[in-house]
């Protein structure tokens, strides 16, 4: 035991990349049912075997994959921030277009937004008629 060589890896909790690497190591070793030292030794052996056999492109592929994974983890946060900033811009635009302030009160009017909506909905309804709309007979005929 006195002649054993020991390497210690330290993963800092505050370092996001360290913690992502640690979680990947844990997941892989658990999936294979290995201890952490056995799994890490296997990874290192594979790395040096590929390097000795002249397969540095595999190392580059893994480095690119890791870098891509880092960026992909950042995408949801960036999208969320952009949507939040755009939603406030959209709200401000809609307010200006409709002439309504953020409290729902019409600008330059004595009507509240609720009263204006009720009044608008009366204007949008079709008038009463005993006749079916043109072409509706064909639809009814197909249904019966």
N, C-alpha and C positions, 0 to 999 in steps of 0.2 A: 504494500500500500504506500510505503514511503517513496517508491520510485514512480508512482502514478503521476501523470501530468494532468493538471486540472485547468479548465478554461471556464470562466464565469461570464455569463451574459447578463447584462442589466437592462431591463426595460422600464423606462421612466413613465409613470402614470400620466404625467402632464404632457408627454410627447405623443401626439396622435399617431404618427407613423410607427413609433415603437409599439404602441398598444395594438395597432392593426396587425403588425407583424407577429406579435405575441399571440393574438387571437387566431391567426392563420396557423401558426405552429401548433397550438393547442388542438384546434379542430382536426388538422391532418393527423397528428399523433393519436388522438382519440379514435379517429376513423380506422386507423391501422392497428389499434390496440397495443401500441408501443409506449415505452417510457420516453420522456423527453430526451435524455442523453442518447438513447438508442436511435431515436428518430433523427436528431440533429446530426449524429455521426453518419447516418445513412445519406442525409442530404449533402453533407460535405464530401463524402466518398463519391457520390454521383457527380457533384460539381467538378471534382478533380479528375474523375474518369473522363468526363466530357471534354475537359480542358486538354488532357493528355491525348485524347483521340482526335483532337483537332476539330471539335464541334463548338467553337466559341459562339456560333450563331444561335445556339440554344440558350446560352447565357444572355445574349442580347435580347432574344425573344422574351425571356423571363423578366429582364429588366424593363422592357417596354410594357409588358403585361402589368407589372407592378405599378409603373407610372400611370398607365391608363386607369387602373383600378383606383388610384388615388384621386384622379380627376373625376371619375364617375361618382365617387363618394361625395364630391363637392357639388355636383350638379343639382340635386334637390334643394339645397340651401340657396344656391344662386337663383334658381327658378322661383322659389318662394319669395325671395327678396324682390325680384323683378315684378312678380304679380302684385305684391303689396304696393309697390310704388306706382304701378300702372293703374291699380284699382282707385287710388286717390285721384290720379289724373283723369280717369274716366268719370268718376263722380263729379269732379269739378266741371268737366265738359258737359255732362248731362244737365247739371244745374244751370249752366249758362244757356244751353239750348232750350230748355223747358221754361226758363224764367222762374224757377223755383229755388228758394234758398235751402240750406241744409236742414232747416226746421220744418220744411214742408209747406211754407207759406209763399203764395204767389208774390212776385215782385211787382210793384206798381199796381196793386189791386187790393180791393177790400175783401175778396173771397178767400176762404181758406182752401188749402189743397183738396180737402175732402169734398167741399162744395163744388169746386171746379171739376173734379173727377165725376161727380154725380151729374153735373150739367153736361159735361162732354159725353158721358155714356148715353144720355138721352138723345143727343144729336147723332150718335153713331148707329142707333137702332133703326132697322127698316120699318117702314110704315106697315100697318095691318092691311092684309089683303085676303079675300076669300079665294082667290085664284092661285093655282100652283105656278111656281116659276117656270119659265120657258125651258123645255127639255126635261123637266122633272117627270113627266108621264112615262118617258122611255125608261127611266131608272126604276120607277115603280113596277112597270111591266116586266122587267128582268127579274125583279125580286119575287114576283108572285108566280 
